[in-house]
Amino acid sequence: MIGLACGTVTGGQIGRKSQGERTVAQGIPEHQGLAALLTQGTLGPLNFALTLDEVRELLGEPAWVGAQSYGGEDNMIELHYHTLELMFLDGAMYYFGIYPEKGDELPAALHAEWYQTVRQMSYDQFVDYARRHEIRCQRIVGPWVDPDKELWFDGAAVHIVFDADNQYRFAKLFSSPHKPRLTLEDCW
């Protein structure tokens, strides 16, 4: 099992703290895994270089599998692990998403101990976390965003949505190496 060390992010690099120096300031997790997700787009050992078979080996068999057509071909496969969904297009991982309304846990193989705290975080807490750790964060603006608030972490191609109906709490996170066209403003 891979253990996660708490750390701080400085200039895009993750610095480890010893067990005695671990802190959780203002209820916000300071885990290396969360920083890696927001700066590199990796979710523990899960990354966009993995094949469909490698993902199944890592996470086990999904709760269910879906297949769709894209461009007139049956080339899209979805793996659903309750809270975590992954999409493969033409055999390559195209997208992964975390949807808290679909479950309470991420697969244990991802070592995402930070997830339970992140589920409770608000938009303002996420922006504060990114600012304190010098992780570039941008606000997504546009007519489709209001009233929800949305953040973009460009270095990792991570998009996070916060639900206006739930006091702007974390609603979903998704990532894809294929950057959508977005209108962005720096968070600070």
GITADA-V130325 format. One record per helix or strand of 3 or more residues. SS is the DSSP state (h for helix, s for strand). FROM is the first residue (numbers start at 1). LEN is the number of residues. If there is no record, write none. Layout:
# GITADA-V130325
[[SS;FROM;LEN] [SS;FROM;LEN]]
This chain:
# GITADA-V130325
[[s;6;5] [s;13;4] [h;19;3] [h;25;3] [h;32;9] [h;52;8] [s;64;7] [s;73;9] [s;84;6] [s;92;8] [h;100;3] [h;108;3] [h;115;4] [h;123;10] [s;138;4] [s;149;5] [h;154;3] [s;158;6] [h;164;3] [s;169;7] [s;183;4]]
